[in-house]
């Protein structure tokens, strides 16, 4: 199979009339979601469940086997109990890269330099660490089943000789304007995946680009629109739509899929954020009624930051003195607000879980 030769962006072949209705609906749903984001008084705290879910699901698309429990155990410092150590590191790296890139966009544009920095952070200390993190490939790669030759490949990205030129064209498109921002976003993601500029990690970087691009274009007040839930659930359609471009130069099928993903994921994300806000307010009242404590907000904010934790985490993270903290934990367990997920074993303290928060992301799906 010959290497793919990418089309120059913007495209003149897109049938805009075909996408008119979906563009309108996706913009409306995205605006509703962003309205919720703008109303959050503590966005970093209240969006942490969405951030964890996105990091987990985007990594899972690439075969990572970690669970949300593994990730939360890592955060609680209970690393010895984690079975998928390498997989968890990939998820943690993804989460850190999301935060880093979002902060960078407050002072610089989305560029090839930032993409390389993101890739280096994403691959640090993981199974792809030997594949030149932060460096664009200088050899031909290809996508195919394990053991397949390049002749048997499902897709062969552009020749490395032309890759730098293609990437520079992509960067100009990212910083420029097209007929419509969501259509442009769909092309930005697809073209990056087709260029496949790194030896590993292309899919994860490409998915990170979606909220970053929308934030740069001011479609979002924060780079916090996470779409991997839909892409992971519809993985075969995701790959098929991208493949239609490389095989048949069919961009309209891909755009149609992408806009459907935006619509559905915006609806799901909006419900999740509303449910998180509702839980926060309900728990504020419940914890106050149970504990009658001046530290209600300290306790509440800790639980939303660390829904799985050990006693020492609570002492350090809540800022409450030991005697009072232990009393509060006893009251929280007695009221069923937190439960033991793992009992105390020898010197290892019990692990506690704030399950109501985890249930929101695990059980929310809009069809």
N, C-alpha and C positions, 0 to 999 in steps of 0.2 A: 504494500500500500504506500502511495506517495504521501509526503507531508502535506498537511492542510495549508492552503494559501488563504489567509483571512481577507475579508472585504474591508475596504476603508470605511470608517465611520465619519459622519452619519450616513445612513442608508437612504437611497432614493426609491427603494422598491417596496417599502412597507405600505400595506393597505390600511391607512389610518381609519377609513370608514368602518372597516371590519372590527376595529377595537374601540370605537367611539363610546359605546355603552359601558364596556368594562373599564375604560379609562375614567369615566365619570363616577362609576360606583367605587372603584378603588381609591380615587382621590377623596371621595366623601367619607369612606370608612377610615382612611388614614388620618383625615382631619379630625374625626371624632376621637380617635385614639390619642392624637397629639393634644387635643383639648384636655383630656384626662392627665396627660403628662404635665401640662402647664399648670394644672391645679394641685400638683403634689407639693406639699410643704417639705417633705423629706424624701426626695426622689431616690437617692442612693440606698436608703434603708428600705423603702417600700418596693423598689424594683429588683432587689437582690434575688428573690425567687425566680423572676423572669430571666435574669442574667445567668443564674446557675442552670436553668433549664435549656437556654440557648446554647451555652457552652457544651453541655452534655449531649444534646441532640445533634448539633453540627459535627461533633467529634464522632458520634455514633454512626452517622452517614458514611464515614470513612472506615468503619469496622471496629471502633473502640467499644469495649465491653463494660466499661465502668457504669455504675449506677449512681443515682443521686445520693443514696446512703453512703457509698464509698467517698463521694466528694465531701459530704458533711462530716464524715469521720475524719477526713484529712483536716478540715477546718477546726475540728475539735481537738486536734493533736493526737488522735488515736490511730496513728499511721500503721502500727503493727497489725491492726485488725483488718487492714485493707488487703483484699486478695489481688486486685488488679492494680498494682502499684504504678506500672508504666502508663496504663490507660488513664488513671486518675491524674497523673502529671500532665498528660495531653489536655485534659479538660481544664485543669488549673491554669495552664499556659494560655489556653484560649480565652479564659475569663480575664486574665491579666492583660492580654493583648487588646481585648475589647476596651478595657478601661484606659490603657495607655493611648491607644489611637484616638479615642474620643477626646481625651485631654489635649492631644497634639493639634486637633482640628480647631481648637480655640485660638491658635496662633500661627497655623500654617495650612496650606492647601493639601488636599489629597494628591499625592505625587508618587512617582516610582521610588523615590528615596524613602518615603514613609512606608510604602508597601514592603520594601526590603527590611526595614527595621521591624515591622510587624512579623514578617516571616521568621526572622532570627529569634524573636521572643517566643513565637509559637513553637518552634522546633527545639528550643533549648532543653537539653537533658532528656530528650525523648528518643524513640526509636529512629527518628529521622535526623538525629543530630549529626550523623556522619555524611549527610547528603548536602553539604555546603549551605547551611542556614544563612539566609540573607543575601544569597548570591543567585543571580539568574543563571539558568543552565547554559552550558557551552557544548553540550552533546545532545544528540537526538534521543528523545524518549518516546514512549508510546503507551497506549492503554490497551490491555487485553487480558484474557484469562491467564492464570498462573502457568508459566512455562511456554506461553505462546511466543512465536517469533514476530518480528516486525511485519512480515508478510501476512501473518494471521491476525494482526492487531485490529481491534475495533475502531481505533482512532490513532492517527499519527499527527501530533501537533506540528506547527511550523518548524522549518529548518532553523537551527540555531544561528546560522549565518545571517538570517534576516530578522531574527527575534528582536534585537535591540531597536531596530527601526520600527517594527510593529508595535513594540511597547511604547515608544515615544509617540506614535500616532494615537494609541489608546490613551495616553496621559493627556494629550491635547484635547481629546474628546471629553474626557472626564472634567476638565477645567472649563470647557466651552459650553455652549448651549445647543439644544436640539428642539424639535417641535413641541415636545411635552416631557416633563421631568420623569414621570414613572416609565414612560416608554424608553427614555434615555437610560434610566437605571437598569432596565431589563437588558439593554444592549451592553452596558458597562460590565455587568456580571457575566453574561454569556461570552463576550469577547475575551474576557480574562481567562475563563475556563478553557476556551479554544486555543488561546496562546499557550496555556499550560507552562508558564515561564520558570517554575521551580522544579527541582527533581522530586519533591514530595510536598504535600501540604497545600496544593493549589485549591482544592475544593473549600477548605476551611478559610483560607485567605479570601477567596472569592465571595463567600457568604458574609464575611466580616465587612466587605466593601459596601454591601447593600445599605445598612443603616448609616454608615459613614457618608456615603454619597448623598443620601436623602437629607442628612443633617447639613452637609456643606451647601446644598441647594435650598436650604431653609424650608424644606417640606416638613421637617421635624424640629422641635425646639430642643431636643436632646437626641443623640445617636442611639436610640433605644427601641428601634422597631426590629423585633427578632422574628425571623421567618422560617427557621430550621425545623420547627415543629411540623409545619405543613410539608416541607420538602422531605423530611424523614418519613412521614406517613405515606407520601406519594413518590417514593424514591424511584421506582421504575419509570413513572411518567416524567419525572424530573430529568433522568438520563435520556429518555427517549426524545423529549422535546429539544434538548441540546444536540442530540445526534442528528435530528432532522436538519439542523443548520449545516453540519459538516457533510452530510450525505447529499442533501438536495437543495441547499441554499434556501431553506424554508425557515425564515425568521418569524413569520406570522404565527406558526404553531407554538414557537417558544414564547413569544410575547403574550399570546392567549393564556398559556399556562402560568406565566409569571404574574399576570394581572389577577388571575384567579387565586393564586397563592397570596397576593397582597390583600385581596378582599377577605378571604377566609381567615388569614392570620391576624389581620387587624381586628376582626370581630372577636376572635378568641382572646387576643391580648387585652382588648377593652374589657371583656368580662373578667379576666384574671385581675386586672388592676382594680376594677370596682369591688371585686370580692376581697382583695387584700385590704383595701381601704375600709370596707365594712367590718372585716375581722379586727382590724386595728382599733377601730372605735369601740366595738363590742368588748374586746379584751381589755381595753382601758378601764371600762366600767366594771368588768368582772373581776379583774385583779384588785382594783380598789375595794370592791365589796368583800373580797376574800381576805385581803391582807390588812386593810385600813392603814396602809403605809404611805409615808411621804415619798417613798422610792418607786411608786407605781410606774412612772414613765421610764425610769432606769431599767426596771424589770422588763417592761414591754418592749423597749427598743433593743434590749439584749436578745430577747426571744426572736424578734424579727430579723436580727442580724445573724444569729446562730441557732437555728431551729433544732440542731442536734449538738449537745454539749456535755461536758463533765463539770463536776462541782468546782474544780479549780478554775475552769474557764469562766464560770459565773462570777466568781470572786474577782478575777482580774478584769473582766469585761464590763461588769455592772458598776464598779466603783463603790460597792457597798461593803462595809466592814464585815468581817467573817461571822461574828455571832448573829448579826441581823440577816446576813445573806443566807445562812443555814436555816434560820427560822422561816424566811420567805420561801426557800426551796421546799421545805416540809409542807408549807401551806399550799403551794402550787401543786405538789404531787397529791396531796389529800383531796384537793378540789378537782383533780383530773385534768388540769390545764397542761401539765407535762406528765409524761409517763416514762418508765424505765424501758429502754429498748435493749439494753444489755446490763445484767446485774453486776455488782461488784465482784471481782475475782482477785483474791490475794491483795497485792498492792495496787491493782488497777481499779480505779473508781468506777462507779456505775455510769453508764451513758444514758442521758435523758433526751427526750424528743418532744418537740412542740408540733404534734402531728397535724393539727388543724391547718397550719400554714402550708405544710407539704401537700395536704390533700387538695388544695386549691389548684396548683399547677398540674398535679397528677390526674385530676378528674375533670378538667375543663377542656372541652373540645366542641367547636361549633361546626356543624355540617351545613 
